[in-house]
């Protein structure tokens, strides 16, 4: 029977205080040492049934199988807010967690290359490329070491869509629209005539419903439909922005150091499986979301290749330059940023289109007939 970490921490004033406090700090019993299997806490900002959440839980189950720790997972920001998970793992408030790196542009500047639009249309292959970069890039590894955490695995996010109250099917349709966007996509839609609006995910539904905004981007199709955005923004289109983010499953740095060599090797050997499992969860969610969306009477739209090319031409390399500027401002040497980008682009090019799992709205277009 697993001991609840919350109960353990609450008992820190009893005779077992020393062990309890150490466990709350995130290192007691790590690696299944003399103190026995540890009781850990996991921080997740998404709902329990989301694909991110299922991927994260899969990792915690593997940790239990390896005798590392039994983890109590706290979903939907019930332990730490989305923007607090990285520092919360680093300082031991959680032992493991899943984040979206665009919440941490200063701490994870190289990782935030994943927010550059048009880099990839294949989230599964893009994720594999990012995981390979973590294995091979000392600069990327140092980014996480400096933050006090270890990256267990990147996991994919489906390509971003645009959802709107009126159709957006061409570049010109963006003109004058108030569109919720985050990160580099805010700059992107500004360049094509829309007005980016910075609001939280929880405000999207009401903001579209009341006319504060005309639509949203920086959202994958599956999560948008799960959040019922199609009720107020029934028009869904794919302009070709592609991958706009990636998930990152993290472990407290001291906890990682406390594992045995065998446990660390087992975790590292499982990275591709973690990512592949996550891709399967996303694909399943996309299929279910497509069915719900089509049943509502709507059909998604994909920009024509002519419109996609027009969009890419207007944006050009500006978002790559913005990412590089932000990375340098965060302390990355310009030459290191250039080298990292070049290698990542090479890794993506080797894999692009090779995945058997299409994590875009294209399968839904096919389902719609």
MOLIN-V332330 format. One record per residue. RES is the residue in one letter. PHI is phi in whole degrees, -180 to 180 (* if undefined). PSI is psi as a letter, one per 20 degrees, with the letter a starting at -180 (* if undefined). Layout:
RES|PHI|PSI  RES|PHI|PSI
This chain:
X|*|p  X|-80|p  X|-81|p  X|-67|p  X|-63|h  X|-62|g  X|-66|h  X|-62|g  X|-66|h  X|-69|i  X|-93|j  X|-67|i  X|-94|j  X|-88|a  X|-61|h  X|-90|k  X|-60|g  X|-62|g  X|-68|g  X|-62|g  X|-65|h  X|-64|h  X|-66|h  X|-63|h  X|-75|i  X|100|j  X|-125|i  X|-66|p  X|75|j  X|-59|p  X|82|j  X|67|l  X|-77|b  X|-60|h  X|-76|i  X|90|r  X|-62|p  X|-74|q  X|-107|o  X|-112|r  X|-117|p  X|-119|p  X|-108|p  X|-136|p  X|-96|i  X|-101|r  X|-61|q  X|-62|h  X|-90|i  X|-64|q  X|-61|h  X|-55|g  X|-64|g  X|-67|h  X|-64|g  X|-65|g  X|-61|h  X|-59|h  X|-67|g  X|-65|h  X|-66|h  X|-65|h  X|-60|h  X|-68|g  X|-62|h  X|-83|j  X|74|j  X|-80|g  X|-168|q  X|-96|p  X|-113|p  X|-92|o  X|-94|p  X|-106|o  X|-92|r  X|53|l  X|65|k  X|-76|i  X|-109|g  X|-138|q  X|-66|q  X|-52|g  X|-80|i  X|-108|i  X|-70|g  X|-59|g  X|-65|h  X|-68|h  X|-71|g  X|-61|h  X|-96|j  X|92|j  X|-67|h  X|-136|q  X|-93|h  X|-139|r  X|-175|r  X|-125|p  X|-130|r  X|-106|o  X|-61|h  X|-69|i  X|-73|i  X|-132|l  X|-65|h  X|-76|h  X|-83|h  X|-126|l  X|-65|h  X|-69|g  X|-59|h  X|-72|j  X|-60|h  X|-64|i  X|-90|i  X|-75|p  X|-69|q  X|72|j  X|-71|h  X|-159|q  X|-107|j  X|-128|n  X|-58|h  X|-66|g  X|-68|h  X|-60|g  X|-64|g  X|-61|h  X|-65|g  X|-66|g  X|-65|h  X|-66|h  X|-62|h  X|-67|h  X|-68|h  X|-107|i  X|-98|o  X|-64|h  X|-65|g  X|-70|g  X|-60|g  X|-64|h  X|-59|g  X|-78|h  X|-59|g  X|-63|h  X|-79|i  X|84|k  X|-135|r  X|-117|p  X|-81|o  X|-78|g  X|-168|q  X|-80|q  X|-134|q  X|-81|q  X|-121|p  X|-61|q  X|-57|q  X|-79|q  X|-118|r  X|-119|p  X|-113|p  X|-152|r  X|-79|h  X|-130|q  X|-60|p  X|-126|o  X|-127|i  X|-139|r  X|-61|g  X|-64|h  X|-66|i  X|-75|i  X|-57|p  X|79|i  X|-75|q  X|-91|o  X|-122|p  X|-69|p  X|-153|q  X|-130|r  X|58|b  X|-68|i  X|-67|h  X|-62|g  X|-65|h  X|-61|g  X|-71|h  X|-64|h  X|-68|h  X|-108|j  X|102|i  X|-88|r  X|-108|o  X|-70|p  X|-122|p  X|-96|o  X|-136|q  X|-74|r  X|-59|h  X|-70|i  X|-98|i  X|-62|g  X|-56|g  X|-66|h  X|-68|h  X|-72|g  X|-60|h  X|-92|i  X|83|j  X|-66|h  X|-128|q  X|-93|i  X|177|a  X|-149|q  X|-140|a  X|60|k  X|-147|p  X|-80|q  X|-59|g  X|-62|g  X|-72|h  X|-61|g  X|-72|h  X|-59|h  X|-90|j  X|64|k  X|-62|h  X|-66|i  X|-67|h  X|-112|i  X|-129|m  X|-73|i  X|-94|o  X|-115|p  X|-135|q  X|-116|o  X|-77|i  X|99|j  X|-60|h  X|80|b  X|-65|p  X|-124|i  X|-169|r  X|-152|q  X|-89|q  X|-135|p  X|-94|p  X|-121|q  X|-130|q  X|-53|p  X|-60|g  X|-68|h  X|-63|g  X|-62|g  X|-63|h  X|-81|i  X|-73|q  X|-74|r  X|-58|h  X|-66|g  X|-68|g  X|-64|g  X|-63|h  X|-64|g  X|-65|g  X|-65|h  X|-71|i  X|-95|i  X|-55|g  X|-64|h  X|-69|g  X|-56|g  X|-67|g  X|-66|g  X|-61|g  X|-63|h  X|-60|g  X|-63|h  X|-65|g  X|-63|g  X|-60|g  X|-63|g  X|-65|h  X|-62|g  X|-64|g  X|-65|h  X|-67|h  X|-61|g  X|-59|g  X|-64|g  X|-67|g  X|-65|h  X|-66|h  X|-78|i  X|98|j  X|-108|r  X|-136|p  X|-71|r  X|-131|p  X|-110|p  X|-56|q  X|-66|q  X|-61|h  X|-62|g  X|-70|h  X|-63|g  X|-66|h  X|-62|g  X|-64|g  X|-63|h  X|-64|h  X|-68|h  X|-84|h  X|58|b  X|-97|j  X|-61|h  X|-77|h  X|-64|g  X|-64|h  X|-64|g  X|-62|g  X|-61|g  X|-62|g  X|-65|h  X|-65|g  X|-64|g  X|-62|h  X|-86|i  X|111|j  X|-82|p  X|-66|p  X|-57|h  X|-66|h  X|-68|h  X|-63|g  X|-61|g  X|-66|g  X|-63|g  X|-61|g  X|-61|g  X|-68|g  X|-63|g  X|-60|h  X|-65|g  X|-64|g  X|-66|g  X|-59|h  X|-65|h  X|-108|h  X|-51|p  X|81|j  X|-89|i  X|-73|q  X|-81|i  X|-110|o  X|-93|o  X|-102|l  X|-136|a  X|-86|i  X|-59|g  X|-60|h  X|-71|h  X|-61|g  X|-66|g  X|-64|h  X|-71|h  X|81|*
